[in-house]
Amino acid sequence: MTRRVIDYKGIDMTDEEFEQYQRIVKECTYGNYSGKDQFKNIFEVDGDGCITIIKPPSGKQTFWAVLFFLQNLMINQRLRRMERWIREKLDEESTNG
């Protein structure tokens, strides 16, 4: 997994997820407004780069695609984390058993 930076936060993402992020930014960019601004102050991450909370946007309109993407990314990160944990436990069991 690669750490990518969104809103000055290091986020654990696959290449495919990062490409989707870039497409959303491009779709949300118009005139002098950068689509990257859609991602400002609406999520937090832990030390591993996993999203811990998606905060309701206050005082600004946020595209549904942005919220849906962040929610999907958070779920994918949790599933990858659980998969790694399960694999570690299975590896421990096979070496100890």
TORPA-4810 file (N, C-alpha, C, O; in nm, 3 decimals):
<nodes>
NODE_1_0.084_-0.117_0.000_0.000_0.000_0.000_0.089_0.124_0.000_0.200_0.124_0.054_M
NODE_2_0.038_0.227_-0.060_0.114_0.350_-0.073_0.044_0.461_0.004_-0.079_0.472_0.003_T
NODE_3_0.123_0.543_0.071_0.068_0.660_0.139_0.059_0.773_0.039_0.156_0.808_-0.027_R
NODE_4_-0.058_0.829_0.029_-0.082_0.947_-0.056_-0.127_1.060_0.035_-0.178_1.036_0.144_R
NODE_5_-0.109_1.182_-0.010_-0.144_1.297_0.072_-0.271_1.362_0.018_-0.278_1.402_-0.098_V
NODE_6_-0.371_1.372_0.105_-0.494_1.443_0.076_-0.521_1.534_0.194_-0.526_1.489_0.309_I
NODE_7_-0.539_1.661_0.168_-0.562_1.760_0.274_-0.455_1.753_0.383_-0.485_1.759_0.502_D
NODE_8_-0.332_1.741_0.341_-0.213_1.737_0.429_-0.213_1.617_0.524_-0.148_1.621_0.629_Y
NODE_9_-0.285_1.512_0.488_-0.290_1.391_0.570_-0.241_1.274_0.487_-0.283_1.257_0.372_K
NODE_10_-0.154_1.192_0.544_-0.106_1.072_0.475_-0.211_0.963_0.483_-0.248_0.920_0.592_G
NODE_11_-0.258_0.918_0.367_-0.364_0.819_0.361_-0.316_0.695_0.289_-0.254_0.704_0.183_I
NODE_12_-0.346_0.580_0.346_-0.312_0.451_0.287_-0.412_0.422_0.175_-0.531_0.405_0.200_D
NODE_13_-0.362_0.415_0.050_-0.450_0.395_-0.066_-0.383_0.305_-0.168_-0.261_0.302_-0.180_M
NODE_14_-0.466_0.232_-0.241_-0.415_0.158_-0.356_-0.400_0.256_-0.472_-0.452_0.367_-0.467_T
NODE_15_-0.331_0.213_-0.575_-0.317_0.298_-0.694_-0.454_0.325_-0.756_-0.481_0.437_-0.801_D
NODE_16_-0.539_0.224_-0.759_-0.673_0.240_-0.816_-0.755_0.341_-0.736_-0.828_0.422_-0.795_E
NODE_17_-0.745_0.338_-0.604_-0.817_0.435_-0.520_-0.765_0.576_-0.544_-0.843_0.671_-0.549_E
NODE_18_-0.634_0.589_-0.560_-0.578_0.721_-0.584_-0.621_0.774_-0.721_-0.648_0.894_-0.736_F
NODE_19_-0.629_0.687_-0.821_-0.678_0.729_-0.953_-0.822_0.778_-0.944_-0.859_0.876_-1.008_E
NODE_20_-0.903_0.708_-0.863_-1.042_0.751_-0.844_-1.046_0.888_-0.777_-1.125_0.974_-0.816_Q
NODE_21_-0.962_0.909_-0.676_-0.952_1.040_-0.610_-0.920_1.148_-0.712_-0.983_1.254_-0.713_Y
NODE_22_-0.823_1.122_-0.799_-0.783_1.221_-0.899_-0.898_1.251_-0.996_-0.915_1.366_-1.036_Q
NODE_23_-0.976_1.150_-1.033_-1.092_1.172_-1.122_-1.196_1.260_-1.053_-1.254_1.349_-1.115_R
NODE_24_-1.219_1.234_-0.925_-1.318_1.315_-0.851_-1.270_1.459_-0.841_-1.348_1.552_-0.861_I
NODE_25_-1.143_1.479_-0.811_-1.087_1.614_-0.804_-1.107_1.686_-0.937_-1.146_1.802_-0.941_V
NODE_26_-1.078_1.616_-1.044_-1.092_1.676_-1.178_-1.239_1.713_-1.206_-1.267_1.820_-1.259_K
NODE_27_-1.331_1.623_-1.170_-1.473_1.649_-1.192_-1.525_1.766_-1.108_-1.617_1.836_-1.150_E
NODE_28_-1.466_1.786_-0.991_-1.512_1.890_-0.899_-1.440_2.023_-0.920_-1.469_2.122_-0.852_C
NODE_29_-1.346_2.027_-1.012_-1.270_2.149_-1.039_-1.342_2.231_-1.146_-1.377_2.179_-1.252_T
NODE_30_-1.363_2.356_-1.117_-1.423_2.447_-1.215_-1.375_2.589_-1.188_-1.362_2.631_-1.073_Y
NODE_31_-1.348_2.662_-1.295_-1.299_2.798_-1.280_-1.173_2.801_-1.195_-1.078_2.726_-1.220_G
NODE_32_-1.172_2.887_-1.095_-1.058_2.898_-1.002_-1.071_2.805_-0.882_-0.985_2.804_-0.795_N
NODE_33_-1.179_2.728_-0.876_-1.204_2.638_-0.763_-1.139_2.503_-0.788_-1.164_2.439_-0.891_Y
NODE_34_-1.056_2.460_-0.694_-0.990_2.330_-0.705_-1.077_2.222_-0.639_-1.128_2.241_-0.529_S
NODE_35_-1.093_2.112_-0.708_-1.168_2.000_-0.652_-1.106_1.945_-0.525_-1.174_1.880_-0.446_G
NODE_36_-0.977_1.971_-0.504_-0.911_1.926_-0.381_-0.973_1.991_-0.258_-0.969_1.934_-0.149_K
NODE_37_-1.031_2.109_-0.277_-1.094_2.178_-0.164_-1.215_2.102_-0.111_-1.256_2.124_0.003_D
NODE_38_-1.272_2.014_-0.190_-1.385_1.933_-0.146_-1.344_1.840_-0.031_-1.429_1.797_0.047_Q
NODE_39_-1.216_1.809_-0.022_-1.168_1.713_0.077_-1.115_1.780_0.204_-1.069_1.712_0.296_F
NODE_40_-1.120_1.913_0.210_-1.065_1.985_0.326_-1.153_1.970_0.449_-1.274_1.993_0.444_K
NODE_41_-1.090_1.931_0.557_-1.152_1.927_0.691_-1.276_1.839_0.701_-1.365_1.869_0.780_N
NODE_42_-1.284_1.731_0.622_-1.402_1.645_0.637_-1.366_1.502_0.680_-1.454_1.416_0.685_I
NODE_43_-1.237_1.478_0.710_-1.200_1.345_0.759_-1.073_1.354_0.843_-0.998_1.451_0.834_F
NODE_44_-1.052_1.251_0.924_-0.930_1.238_1.004_-0.873_1.100_0.981_-0.945_1.007_0.944_E
NODE_45_-0.743_1.087_1.002_-0.676_0.957_0.985_-0.595_0.923_1.109_-0.560_1.010_1.188_V
NODE_46_-0.568_0.793_1.126_-0.482_0.749_1.236_-0.337_0.743_1.188_-0.307_0.782_1.075_D
NODE_47_-0.249_0.696_1.274_-0.106_0.688_1.242_-0.072_0.593_1.129_0.036_0.602_1.070_G
NODE_48_-0.164_0.502_1.098_-0.142_0.407_0.989_-0.196_0.457_0.856_-0.187_0.388_0.755_D
NODE_49_-0.253_0.577_0.856_-0.308_0.633_0.733_-0.448_0.585_0.703_-0.495_0.598_0.590_G
NODE_50_-0.516_0.530_0.803_-0.654_0.483_0.784_-0.752_0.590_0.833_-0.732_0.652_0.938_C
NODE_51_-0.855_0.611_0.755_-0.957_0.710_0.793_-1.028_0.661_0.918_-1.074_0.547_0.924_I
NODE_52_-1.038_0.748_1.018_-1.103_0.713_1.143_-1.241_0.776_1.155_-1.329_0.723_1.224_T
NODE_53_-1.260_0.890_1.089_-1.389_0.958_1.096_-1.409_1.042_0.971_-1.315_1.104_0.920_I
NODE_54_-1.532_1.042_0.924_-1.573_1.133_0.817_-1.667_1.233_0.883_-1.774_1.196_0.932_I
NODE_55_-1.625_1.359_0.883_-1.700_1.462_0.953_-1.799_1.530_0.859_-1.770_1.548_0.741_K
NODE_56_-1.915_1.567_0.910_-2.009_1.638_0.825_-1.950_1.773_0.784_-1.897_1.847_0.867_P
NODE_57_-1.958_1.803_0.656_-1.904_1.931_0.611_-1.987_2.046_0.668_-2.110_2.045_0.658_P
NODE_58_-1.921_2.143_0.726_-1.995_2.255_0.784_-1.972_2.380_0.699_-1.859_2.417_0.666_S
NODE_59_-2.081_2.442_0.665_-2.074_2.569_0.595_-2.034_2.561_0.449_-2.007_2.664_0.386_G
NODE_60_-2.029_2.442_0.393_-1.997_2.431_0.251_-2.072_2.313_0.191_-2.107_2.217_0.261_K
NODE_61_-2.094_2.322_0.062_-2.156_2.210_-0.008_-2.047_2.113_-0.049_-1.941_2.152_-0.096_Q
NODE_62_-2.076_1.985_-0.030_-1.980_1.881_-0.067_-2.049_1.786_-0.163_-2.162_1.744_-0.142_T
NODE_63_-1.978_1.752_-0.270_-2.031_1.660_-0.368_-2.051_1.522_-0.305_-1.970_1.477_-0.224_F
NODE_64_-2.161_1.457_-0.343_-2.187_1.322_-0.293_-2.074_1.226_-0.329_-2.041_1.136_-0.252_W
NODE_65_-2.015_1.246_-0.446_-1.907_1.157_-0.490_-1.790_1.161_-0.392_-1.725_1.059_-0.369_A
NODE_66_-1.764_1.277_-0.333_-1.654_1.290_-0.236_-1.686_1.211_-0.110_-1.603_1.134_-0.062_V
NODE_67_-1.806_1.229_-0.057_-1.845_1.157_0.065_-1.850_1.007_0.041_-1.804_0.928_0.124_L
NODE_68_-1.906_0.968_-0.072_-1.915_0.825_-0.105_-1.775_0.766_-0.120_-1.749_0.656_-0.072_F
NODE_69_-1.685_0.838_-0.186_-1.547_0.791_-0.203_-1.479_0.772_-0.068_-1.417_0.669_-0.044_F
NODE_70_-1.490_0.871_0.021_-1.425_0.861_0.152_-1.482_0.746_0.233_-1.408_0.673_0.300_L
NODE_71_-1.612_0.729_0.229_-1.674_0.618_0.303_-1.627_0.484_0.247_-1.594_0.393_0.323_Q
NODE_72_-1.624_0.473_0.117_-1.579_0.349_0.053_-1.432_0.321_0.086_-1.395_0.208_0.116_N
NODE_73_-1.349_0.425_0.082_-1.208_0.411_0.114_-1.190_0.365_0.258_-1.108_0.277_0.286_L
NODE_74_-1.267_0.423_0.349_-1.257_0.385_0.490_-1.293_0.237_0.508_-1.226_0.165_0.583_M
NODE_75_-1.397_0.192_0.442_-1.437_0.051_0.450_-1.328_-0.039_0.393_-1.292_-0.139_0.455_I
NODE_76_-1.275_-0.003_0.276_-1.168_-0.082_0.215_-1.046_-0.090_0.305_-0.984_-0.196_0.316_N
NODE_77_-1.011_0.020_0.370_-0.896_0.020_0.461_-0.919_-0.075_0.577_-0.829_-0.150_0.616_Q
NODE_78_-1.039_-0.073_0.632_-1.073_-0.163_0.744_-1.067_-0.309_0.701_-1.016_-0.394_0.774_R
NODE_79_-1.118_-0.337_0.583_-1.115_-0.475_0.533_-0.971_-0.521_0.510_-0.937_-0.635_0.542_L
NODE_80_-0.887_-0.434_0.455_-0.746_-0.471_0.435_-0.676_-0.495_0.568_-0.596_-0.587_0.582_R
NODE_81_-0.708_-0.411_0.666_-0.650_-0.427_0.800_-0.691_-0.560_0.861_-0.608_-0.630_0.919_R
NODE_82_-0.819_-0.595_0.850_-0.867_-0.723_0.904_-0.804_-0.840_0.831_-0.768_-0.940_0.892_M
NODE_83_-0.791_-0.828_0.700_-0.730_-0.935_0.622_-0.585_-0.957_0.663_-0.541_-1.072_0.677_E
NODE_84_-0.510_-0.849_0.683_-0.371_-0.863_0.730_-0.365_-0.931_0.866_-0.281_-1.018_0.888_R
NODE_85_-0.455_-0.893_0.957_-0.457_-0.951_1.091_-0.487_-1.101_1.083_-0.422_-1.181_1.150_W
NODE_86_-0.585_-1.137_1.002_-0.619_-1.279_0.987_-0.502_-1.357_0.930_-0.471_-1.467_0.978_I
NODE_87_-0.438_-1.302_0.829_-0.322_-1.371_0.770_-0.209_-1.389_0.870_-0.145_-1.494_0.874_R
NODE_88_-0.185_-1.286_0.952_-0.083_-1.296_1.055_-0.116_-1.408_1.154_-0.029_-1.487_1.190_E
NODE_89_-0.242_-1.413_1.196_-0.283_-1.517_1.291_-0.272_-1.656_1.230_-0.230_-1.750_1.297_K
NODE_90_-0.310_-1.669_1.106_-0.297_-1.799_1.039_-0.150_-1.839_1.022_-0.115_-1.956_1.038_L
NODE_91_-0.066_-1.742_0.990_0.077_-1.770_0.978_0.136_-1.813_1.112_0.217_-1.906_1.118_D
NODE_92_0.096_-1.744_1.221_0.142_-1.780_1.355_0.098_-1.923_1.389_0.176_-2.001_1.443_E
NODE_93_-0.025_-1.954_1.358_-0.078_-2.086_1.389_-0.005_-2.195_1.310_0.022_-2.303_1.363_E
NODE_94_0.025_-2.167_1.184_0.092_-2.268_1.103_0.238_-2.289_1.147_0.292_-2.399_1.133_S
NODE_95_0.303_-2.184_1.199_0.442_-2.201_1.244_0.447_-2.259_1.385_0.544_-2.327_1.420_T
NODE_96_0.345_-2.234_1.466_0.342_-2.286_1.604_0.274_-2.422_1.614_0.293_-2.494_1.712_N
NODE_97_0.197_-2.458_1.517_0.114_-2.579_1.529_0.163_-2.686_1.444_0.105_-2.794_1.442_G
</nodes>
